[in-house]
Amino acid sequence: MTKFKIKKGDMIKVIAGDDKGKTGKVIAVLPKTSQVIVEGCKIAKKTLKPTENEPKGGFISKEMPMSISNVKKAEEK
């Protein structure tokens, strides 16, 4: 298993991809797939099936994992 310098709760900057230039907080690190989930980046719309809690179903916006090579730690000033 590889060790990463980025940990949950770190502030990072996206350096590649659709969200290039955005900064955000790391929600989770997925070491098996070398990916991170960043708050407010790589948002995807997911469908919800109707359930007892959500009788109509609908859509939610959810952060998706992105490659750890696309992010770097943000410089603190």
N, C-alpha and C positions, 0 to 999 in steps of 0.2 A: 504494500500500500504506500502510495506517495504522500509526502508531507507538503502542505501548501502554506504559503506565508499569509494567505487571506483566511480570516476566521469569521465566524458568525458575529455580527454587530459592527464590523469594520465599515468605514466609509470608503467607497471605491469610485473610480471613474471608468466609464465604458470607452475603450479605445478602438473598437471595431464593431461593425454591424449597423443595424437600423437605428439603434439608440446611441450612436457615437456622440461623445461629448457630455452625456448625461452623468450626473453623480447620484449615488444612492447608497442605502444601507444594505448589507448582506443579510438576507433572511435565513439562508441555509447553504451549507457547502455539501456537495455530493462527491466524495472522494473516489468512489468506484467508477463513476463516469467522467470524472474531471470537470464537473460543472458547478456553477453557483446560481442561486436564485437571488435576484436583486430587486429591492422594493421600487416599484414604479417603472421598471424596464422590462422589455419583451412581453408586453401585455397581450393576451389572447382571449377571445370571447369563447366561453364554454357554455354548452347547453345544459340545463337542469331538467331532468325528467320530473313529471308531477309526482309528488309524494304527499304524505299527510301534512307535513310542515309547510310545503310549498304546493298547494293544490293546483296552481296554474302552470308550474314549471317556470321556464324562462331562461334568461341568460345571465352569466356572471363574468366579470373581467378578472383574469387570473394571471399572475406572473409565472412565466415559464423558465426552465433552466437555460442558461447560456454557458458557453465554453469558458473555462477559467482563463484561457489565453486571451480572451477579448476584454479583460478587465485589469486594472492596476490600482494599487492603493492611492487614494487621493492625498495630495500634500496638505498637511495641516499648517495653517498660518497663525 
